[in-house]
């Protein structure tokens, strides 16, 4: 009992970990406050649903391209400089939206902010792995996830509520200022030693990543479409859409924590299919709500089911990737997982925006639900094909 209690006390006593959580909350808070607002502003300014979805798609495309280079940037410049640069690119460019919300400037700002976000996501995950002793790494990444999800739970509805009550102007200013809190936190991070067991960013065999990568990609695609298009689908109740997104973020937080708690006891990866089933169920409920113009209670239930499943998918897929990679390849694992997440969110926002333009919002949620049910099954088949004959030592730490 004493040995088990020590890591629990050590979580917040480990130098840099509390600061890393503050940094993550501030950075993701600045992202969340603008996430549903910018596509809504584009739509209200006369842009199509496809253009509104493209805002998030361009953001995520820039994020993914940047993530490919972050491990190399970390080796060259270190965590603090990369994180600080990411915050400066994520926050201040949103002030340019005060000048114009037409297609070209909005997409250009989205690309700049996406570049900063790409730096923050990979470097932030790798930072926790660098700071935390190996025996509390899982708990540390879980705590970071809670900090990030908590800031999203606040930021998503606050941005929409401010816009509906006043205008988008104060939201753009907040989106610029909040990441600056993260810059202050970064300045307080301790220096990180270049330890051989943590600093390697070697490649991970593709077949190891197939199932967790597809799982997080398809769940994130649904999240990207939901966060971008739900406020437009509920345009007459935009603030309520913010509440729904906040409920989903809160459920995501609970899903991440619960999945980590349970997987430690029954084994890594066993919750992935039930989690995807919850994601699918939540999307089906959203589709029913759109088709029947149902009472708010149905949408709340949809948000809870989707959010809890999405959080569990995040945790399970991340733990699966880290377990396969081992401590020497945490950086590559972080990049691979974040690319799956952000590529999925961007492509989902774009593809589901096109679906909304062509067929309506019922089919947005129906198509996302079908993808959540089918794509991971295809991944399992691919995993078996790619992994056939692989040596066991390639998937162990």
Phi, psi and omega in degrees: 000320180295318180297323180289330183285332185297313177299326180297319177288326184288344183303310183267356175263351178289123182305128176094335183294312177300321178296320178297325178291319176298316179299314180297318180297317181292315182297313181287334175295318177296327176289315187292324185295333180261344189305308179273344187285314184298312176300325179293319177298318178300316180296314181293338179273005176106000179285155180283167175298324179295320177293319178299318176293331180293333179302309178291325181296316179294318177305311183288329177296316177296323178300312183295316179300318179294319183301330179298330184262349187298317178305321178292321178296323180296319179295325185276316189249340182090164187296316187296316181292320180294316179295318180296317178298321178299317179295320181293327178279331180284321189270286188309325179301339179295339177295336178295337178291343175293337182274325183197143174239026174283168192305306187296308179296324180295316180292325177294317177296320178299321179294317178298312182294325178295325176298314177297321180295322177299319176297316185291320185294310182289313181294325179294316178295316179295326179300315180298318178296326179288322185280324189277135168301149186302327184288345177239019183299315180298317179294323180293316178294326176296317178296321177297319178298321178295317179299318181292313181295324178297318179292325176293322181299327177277314188293320183301307181287329182297316180300313180293321181295318179296319180297317182291325182282321182238274180194181178283343185304307179296334178291318178298321179293316178299319179298333177278324188276322187301315178298342177292333173298322178296324179297320177298317179296320181299323180297340181263001179291143177287158175295142182252125178285149179274076184277135185301325185283350182242338193269354183285138179238043181292166182284152178249137179306136185301320186296333178294330187268349192303304184294306181297326180293314179294322181298311181289327181295315183287324177291320178292328177298317177296320178296318180299315178294319181296312184292328182277323191255338180300316178299332178282320178298327179252044188304324180285351178225054186298322180292326176293324175300323176297321177296317179299316179294325178292318177299318179297319179294320177297318177294326176299317178302312179296322180296320179295313182295315182297317180298317178296318180297315184285319184295331176297338184257328183249353177114149183288135173095345185286341179269359187296313181293312175301324179295316177296326177297321176294319176302313180298315180298317178299319180292323176298319178295322176298318178298316178297320178297320179291322182289325186254358186051049190290170178297156182304330183300324180294320179292325176296316177298320178298317181296321180294313181297312181296313183297316180297315178296320180296318177297318180294321177297317178304308185294313182297314182293322179294316179295321177300317181291315179296321179296318180291324185283319186081163185302331184286348183230032178299323181297313178295322178296316179299315180297314182298316181293315181294326176296317177300316181296308188284325175296319178298315181297318180292312180294324178296317179299316181292309184295318181286334172296320176294318177301317179299319181293323185272324191230347180103170189284336174303315183286338173303308183286326180293315180296318178298321179295319179295320178297319179296332180275327190262315189302313179299328177296320175298321179299321179296321177295316179296321179301315180294322180291315182287329184270357181298126177082001180290149180284140181301329185289352179280346183244009178255159181291000000 
